[in-house]
Amino acid sequence: MDISRNLHSALPERGNNSPSRKQSLAGARLRKHADFQRAYAAARKRQSASMSWFLASRPAGSSVERGDAPRPRVGLTAGKALGKAHERNRIKRRMREALRRHVDMFPEGCDLIFHPRPTVLTLDFTKLEEEIVRILMQARAEAAHHRAKSGSQSPPAAAS
């Protein structure tokens, strides 16, 4: 019996819609406490089925690029209320992977912070990914609406 043939047949095949090269979250992650605090102060808390999220505009002066709009960034939090360290780490890994697959959907010039609930740990990955895509689409639409409303290229500072 050929074990390698059985293993390969058990693995799901990747469809043609999967990206040919792997995207990365490396340059698009919030890491500093001050950046998280700035985003919380400028954002309004929103709820979805298995997480809370915050969308905040970035100041035009925060761009490292030459005069371009600031790159979108995403932050993840996982407090001790979510469980033990290995559970929190697993939640963050699952969310990072779902976000990595949809980096191109991040709202331009905004910081987006996710606060998962413990259900993310047991949620089917495809459902988690669908929810994240739904949030990203909502965040993009909201950022575009506020840019159009303000008549400038700077994204919104969410109202309370």
C-alpha angles and dihedrals in degrees: 000000000000107000095189092056091051092049093050093048091052094053117090115247119239114241126232090256093069115103115259093223126043116252121219135216092204098111096031102061129105108228110157123084091224091057091052091048092048090051093048091051093051099040140074120226115248129189134219132173098280106012148028120233140191128208119196134170121241121231113253090236092060093074117113092192122086104277093314124132112276114269115255116256134195131205132195127202128191115178127194091262087074093067141263122344095264090052093048090048091050091050091051093047092051093048094046090052093050090047093046089059091057105037090131090064096060112122110255118251094004139112115225121193125191125204107190124204123224090262089074088074093063099028115114109258094236090054090048091050092048091052092049091049089050090052092047091051091049091048092049092049092048093048091049091047092052092046091052092044093051092043092226137095095248115105124235132286097214118240121237 
